[in-house]
Amino acid sequence: MQDTPILSMESISMEFPGVKALSNVTFKVRQGAIHAICGENGAGKSTLMKVLSGVHPHGSYSGDITFQSSPCHFRSLRDSERRGIVIIHQELALIPFLSIAENIFLGNEQARAGVIDWSKVQQRAGGLMRRVGLNEHPMTRIVDIGVGKQQLVEIAKALAKRVELLILDEPTAALNDEDSAHLLGLVQQLRDQGVTCVIISHKLSEIIGIADSITVLRDGEVVETLHAADGPITEERLIKDMVGRELSSRFPDHVSNAGEEAFRLADWTVYHPIDTERKVVDGANLVVRGGEVVGLAGLMGSGRTEMAMSVFGRSYGTKISGQLYLGGKPAETKRVSDAVAQGIAYVSEDRKRYGLNLIQSVRENMTVAALRNLAKGGVIEAAAEAAAAERLRRELTVKTPSVEAPVLKLSGGNQQKVSLAKWVYTDPDVLILDEPTRGIDVGAKFEIYTIINRLAQQGKAVIVISSELPELIGICDRIYTISEGRITGDVARADATQEHLMKLMTIETKDQV
Amino acid sequence: MASIKESLSGKLRQYGIIGALVVVVVIFEIMTNGRLLLPDNVASLIGQNAYVLILSIGMVMVIIAGHIDLSVGSQVAFIGGVLGWAMYHWRWPWPAAVALALAIGLAVGAWHGFWVAYVRIPAFIVTLAGMLVFRGLAIVIAGFTMAGFPGGFVKISSGSLPHFLGYAGDFDGVTMMIGVVGVAGMVFAQMRSRATQVKHGIAPEPMAVAVIRLAVISGLALFLTSLLARSSGGTPILLVIVGGLILIYSFVLNRTVFGRHVYAIGGNLNAAILSGINTARTNFVIFLHMGILCAIAAVAVVSRAGAATAVAGANYELDAIAACFIGGTAVTGGIGRVSGAMVGALIMGVLNMGLSICGVPSAWQQVVKGLVLLAAVAFDLVSKRRSKVA
């Protein structure tokens, strides 16, 4: 265990405005090992890998990186790739309408004087594809092969660059069991050939199976690094490390106020919009009563957002089946406007892409979903609109110089409040809040929790989707857990512990079939 | 004081364009030895550029929503051809022919709107196809130029409002009245919206800023009025039509649900969809409006030329698109105003006329216009980048 590490990151710290993303992280990887990193969403895993690969350039962080015994000052991905460090992201970076061979040599073209040498391309691509066990013709287009094989193309691409250290970010998140097994086998095979691998994964059993070492990150700090050689690593220990945080009074007092059933999903199933054979939500059943705050706990990619958006006017997915009940009666929401008209509101997790029109004013954003209430014969009543926006600004304590200021100028927390105000103004019966406190500071979080409480007190059914477990335990009456598209638990607040929830969230349901 | 400065700099871009118009006018006024602002030249400036002004009103809406329309020149030629055919071959009375033109405009708009909104083909492609299709149809209909239209029809572009208020010196009373009433109305509307803001506890812009702004705009408007009042015709009927359209469409974009949806779609399409906006219908209606405005432009063009010809409207789409971009409409959609596009169109118009009076060959006029367009958009992007850094 004492041999010199191939990679050594010492005392890495990095700050984003208002957030300490990494604090004094020391991370060492042995030559020829598989080293896994795990942690909750936002624990700093991806940031650490971006520091390593030069996406966050030298100078934007503090600390030292040493690779193969020489110091690194990467300014871009190209710099790190030149040294043999290759990162494969969860969203694959392949060009869909180019062939496998062309993708393998993308940015690394096999050419003489700028002219592609096709026979060399095919020959070398063939060799690399055999090495990763990809049995396709090199000229097949990327769109024509499945995600699992695309993942293999990414690895072949890394091998073409003479990779020394391969970083895989959630490599099996989108794969089925067979493809996952093949990929993990390949990673082990590469290790035996001397390629060092770093794997980021949520699937604990999977990484325990193949990793030589596991580092757990939490809130930007290393909790501990475990080595398989020192004795077996258990899931319980990892979970405890990942969530081991104290609940403090970061949450307003909440009294349960559950009334009649407001929202129910029965056997709700949704397929992926492109990969139409893949179930993203699988036979989900859940009930929310008026006045109740219900959590939906799941890791990224578990199907939680997809479930919410498929209910909200079929904004996601295909072949949606199952039945939605609103106030106990069967309901249809084929379009977003139907969903809004029937009292459903969905506040997106990505406020910049799906929630707000950043270049418009606070007022225009707040009223856009219920503009018809403010209009007579299609003409907006300017005075009524101004009054409504001003009232919402006060009620939700949005800090802005004026409701006429563009949303662009507001802080993240205040943007989130505008996003919330927009839907509060539609006066919904059911509010679905997707990651309502992502990327905002503690003070703004408390204010958002207070607003959620108030909405519940008014008798509205509130569904909060979050991967922050303390948050859910702090504000919800009940918490559903979701893993790989299936509801895996329905936990009352009194019984909810982070360990218990994390266990339910990481159940690999597909293995049990 | 800080708030005044902030408020001014925020509006600077918006009013910078008016400043640019003033600068261009002053330069040509000097270069032409005072001939640019001769009353009759001002009147013909409006007549010459009516088509750009009208088309830009629709184009600004199209661009705000994140689309583009390459077909407006061909539409003008095609609709103008139908208009001419109705009067020349069928001997229809001109009001009936104009009504037919408007109906055809609506149909053409529906055609484009259908493909863009419901089949979801990018507007660039749909209107590129439209550009070919309608130019072709225009040649079919008006390959043989039709001329000799009723006097009433020709008056649309050459006529002026009657001078029933007589003259004060050489100033036409009707023109002066329209100018003064218009300015007073604008001041009143501004003050009223200010009062509404105060009533609802919203801090309005500083009084000093509002006063300076109103004073500058009113001054320019009254100056223009005084020039027109001394022109041989007084207030051109075309100006009344264009002015009416500007008022209507400013209202539509600023004060109606439809207008707000146009901005929402262009600003963030995903957010608009997830807000329950019927984006398909909104897009369809945008192209209906564009079609109607093309028909109105066709009426103006055919009336002014006194003839319907297949080559009418060449490059009009480029003039209208350029006017929008010079007038501060964002290339990426979501931002733009009718008033900005109008000022942009006038800058192009003044350039045309000034360069012509100076005797610059038309080839070089194109070069100058191209560079002005590039400079305007570059200024827009650079100033936006700077404000992001700040």
Interface residues (C-beta under 8 A of the other chain):
Chain A: F312 G313 S315 R335 V336 S337 A339 V340 A341 Y346 S348 R353 Y354 G355 L356 N357 L358 I359 Q360 E364 V368 A369 L371 R372 A375 G378 V379 I380 A382 A383 A386 A387 E390 P401 S402 V403 E404 K422
Chain B: S193 T196 Q197 K199 H200 G201 I202 A203 R255 T256 V257 F258 R260 H261 Y263 A264 G267 N268 N270 A271 A272 I273 L274 S275 G276 I277 N278 A330 G334 I335
